[in-house]
Amino acid sequence: MTENSGSEYVPVYTANGTLAAEMIRGFLESQGIPAMIRGESAGSAYGFTMGPMGEVEIYVPQSRAEEAEGLLNDMEEGKFDVPLEGGEIIDDEMMDEEGEDDEGDE
């Protein structure tokens, strides 16, 4: 796959559904890596998010593929923190506590 610039694009990630693929594309672009998505058109039309028709591939320039794969690995390992207002960081422990509070409210 090539873009107008002539740069060869290669797949670096397969997401389940267009929404997840767009989030990954946005993440890579926020890190300065151009990205494109490509998926089965029938899957998109019918809203499939699982299985072969729901898979959407994310492509980046071949020259940036290794960098993109490293960022995606770091993301999957939870190395990107989500700051709250006031500078506090969300961590797994906080997420667990929030889930417990929600269950007790019913």
C-alpha positions as CSV (number, residue, x, y, z in Angstrom):
1,M,0.0,0.0,0.0
2,T,1.4,3.4,-0.9
3,E,0.2,6.9,-0.2
4,N,0.4,9.9,-2.6
5,S,3.9,10.7,-1.3
6,G,5.1,7.4,-2.7
7,S,6.0,6.1,0.7
8,E,5.3,2.4,1.2
9,Y,2.8,1.7,4.1
10,V,2.9,-1.5,6.1
11,P,0.5,-3.0,8.6
12,V,1.5,-2.7,12.2
13,Y,-1.7,-3.4,14.1
14,T,-5.1,-5.2,13.7
15,A,-8.0,-3.7,15.6
16,N,-11.5,-5.1,16.3
17,G,-13.8,-2.6,14.6
18,T,-13.5,0.8,13.0
19,L,-13.8,2.7,16.3
20,A,-10.9,0.9,17.9
21,A,-8.8,1.4,14.7
22,E,-9.6,5.1,14.7
23,M,-8.4,5.4,18.3
24,I,-5.2,3.6,17.5
25,R,-4.7,5.8,14.4
26,G,-5.3,8.9,16.5
27,F,-2.8,7.7,19.1
28,L,-0.1,7.1,16.5
29,E,-0.7,10.4,14.8
30,S,-0.6,12.2,18.2
31,Q,2.9,10.7,18.5
32,G,3.9,12.1,15.1
33,I,3.5,8.9,13.0
34,P,1.2,9.2,10.0
35,A,-1.3,6.3,9.9
36,M,-4.1,5.0,7.7
37,I,-6.7,2.3,8.4
38,R,-8.1,-0.3,6.1
39,G,-10.8,-2.8,6.8
40,E,-13.5,-5.0,5.1
41,S,-16.1,-2.6,3.8
42,A,-19.0,-5.0,4.6
43,G,-17.8,-5.2,8.1
44,S,-17.9,-1.4,8.4
45,A,-21.3,-1.2,6.8
46,Y,-22.8,-3.7,9.1
47,G,-20.9,-2.7,12.2
48,F,-19.0,-5.9,12.8
49,T,-16.3,-5.6,15.4
50,M,-15.2,-9.2,15.8
51,G,-14.0,-11.9,13.4
52,P,-12.4,-11.4,10.0
53,M,-15.1,-8.9,8.8
54,G,-14.6,-6.8,11.9
55,E,-10.8,-6.6,11.7
56,V,-9.4,-3.2,10.6
57,E,-5.6,-2.9,9.9
58,I,-3.6,0.1,10.8
59,Y,-0.8,1.0,8.4
60,V,2.2,3.3,8.8
61,P,5.1,4.3,6.6
62,Q,7.6,1.5,6.4
63,S,10.3,3.8,7.7
64,R,8.3,4.4,10.9
65,A,6.9,0.8,11.4
66,E,9.4,-0.2,14.1
67,E,8.8,3.0,16.1
68,A,5.0,2.5,15.8
69,E,5.2,-1.1,16.9
70,G,7.3,0.0,20.0
71,L,4.7,2.6,20.9
72,L,1.8,0.2,20.4
73,N,3.6,-2.4,22.6
74,D,4.1,0.3,25.3
75,M,0.5,1.3,25.1
76,E,-0.7,-2.4,25.5
77,E,1.6,-2.7,28.5
78,G,0.0,0.3,30.1
79,K,3.0,2.6,29.9
80,F,1.0,5.6,28.9
81,D,-0.7,7.3,31.9
82,V,-4.0,9.1,31.8
83,P,-3.7,12.4,33.7
84,L,-6.7,13.7,35.5
85,E,-7.4,17.4,36.2
86,G,-5.0,18.6,38.9
87,G,-2.2,16.3,37.7
88,E,-3.4,13.0,39.4
89,I,-2.7,9.9,37.4
90,I,-5.3,7.1,36.8
91,D,-3.8,3.7,37.6
92,D,-5.2,0.1,37.8
93,E,-5.9,0.4,41.5
94,M,-8.0,3.5,41.0
95,M,-10.0,1.8,38.2
96,D,-10.6,-1.2,40.5
97,E,-11.9,1.1,43.3
98,E,-14.2,2.9,40.9
99,G,-15.7,-0.4,39.8
100,E,-16.3,-1.4,43.4
101,D,-18.1,1.9,44.2
102,D,-20.4,1.5,41.2
103,E,-21.5,-2.0,42.3
104,G,-22.4,-0.8,45.8
105,D,-24.6,2.0,44.5
106,E,-27.3,-0.3,43.2
